[in-house]
Amino acid sequence: MALAAANKLKAKPKAKPATEQARVFAWEGMDRRGARVKGESRAQSINAVRADLRRQGVNPTKVKAKPKPLLGTGKKKITGQDLSIFTRQLATMMTAGVPLVQAFDIVGRGHDNPSMQDMILSIKQDIEGGTGVAPALAKYPLYFDDLVCSLVAAGEQAGVLDVLLDKIATYKEKTESIKGKIKKALFYPAAVIVVAIVVTVVILLFVIPQFKELFTSFGADLPAFTLMVIGLSDIVREWWWAMLLGFAGLVYGIRYVFKRSRKFREVVDRASLKIPVIGGILNKAALARFARTLSTMFAAGVPLVEALQSVSGATGNIVYQDAVLKMREEVATGQSLQLAMRQRDIFPHMVIQMTAIGEESGALDDMLGKVADFYEEQVDNAVDSLSSLLEPMIMVVIGGLVGSLVVAMYLPIFKLAAVV
């Protein structure tokens, strides 16, 4: 026992290099023909750079670490698009017969995002040390969820990792496409609100005060609408800093509560599904994610009950997540998937029927894949329609706000003209 404990303590320091942060090193050297060459390499130490250069036939004469940027870390955030590209590149390499460790090395060193490079090369080191691909990916749960790890583990066990990586890459590309369409759908309403607020504030801060000075010189009674706008302008000019702080605090508070309160998230998710036009797009996107994820996992041979656990978190909405988890409990007791779906009121009749056909014919993954294709196309069409609909609405909203303020300022002038 004591000997085992001592061995564990000795082994711990050896694991440190795998978790060290890689850095960028500038180097100069001579190649096999005696020509002078120079470049940059990302590694965890100068010795690692020298060893890598010698393997490539370069005799390094100077290697030094590049200085870190003064502002910030110089690293970009890892995005879903980065992960999607990484998965596709890795799948392509594996399909082409490139060895696993070499594939990770090629993809990692060729990635544009330094943060992504560090993560991929760290995973490569874990795999070189004997760790499986799935456990190595599982060390980064923020980027590789249970769904991806489960599929990779299934691929490793069955000896078809390249096939499963291709399925994961397709899945990632489809889900990222859906996310992009959702963001596009939500961008236009947000743009209308922001532009309207900015234009209104600019007029209240800079234009209305000029009219106020003009009306004060008249010494006449002003219409109620004009007095209301002037009063609003005075409030904005005096308390703009408090309003700005209050707005920033409100946004921060909503985000804080949203991340930490499940009940609040459920209220927001449930309400978002009922918003006219936008709610329909969010519903279709959730159905597309549900069908695409379940189809991918079922095709990979993951048991249905286990697959539903991962699918629940991939829908992107707590309403659908809770429904899928309840379906999982019912399927675990022997109930069919289509019957469990019928008892939820969020799945359209077409989705239930396609699921029933898939279960009866033994082609559930194919049927769910067709459902996903259908709803992804529906989301695409709905976003395009929303874009066309909101373009004139933006003009109407901004024109109505600006027009109201202009009318309020010109009412006293019209009144004076009538008196004259």
Secondary structure, DSSP 8 states (H G I E B T S, - for coil): -HHHHHHHHHHGGGGHHHHS--EEEEEEEE-TTS-EEEEEEEESSHHHHHHHHHHTT-EEEEEEE----SSS-S-----HHHHHHHHHHHHHHHHTT--HHHHHHHHHHH-S-HHHHHHHHHHHHHHHTT--HHHHHHT-TTTS-HHHHHHHHHHHHHT-HHHHHHHHHHHHHHHHHHHHHHHHHHHHHHHHHHHHHHHHHHIIIIIHHHHHHHHHHHT----HHHHHHHHHHHHHHHHHHHHHHHHHHHHHHHHHHHHH-HHHHHHHHHHHTTSTTHHHHHHHHHHHHHHHHHHHHHHTT--HHHHHHHHHHHSSSHHHHHHHHHHHHHHHTT--HHHHHHTSSSS-HHHHHHHHHHHHHT-HHHHHHHHHHHHHHHHHHHHHHHHHHHHHHHHHHHHHHHHHHHHHHHHHHHHHHHH-
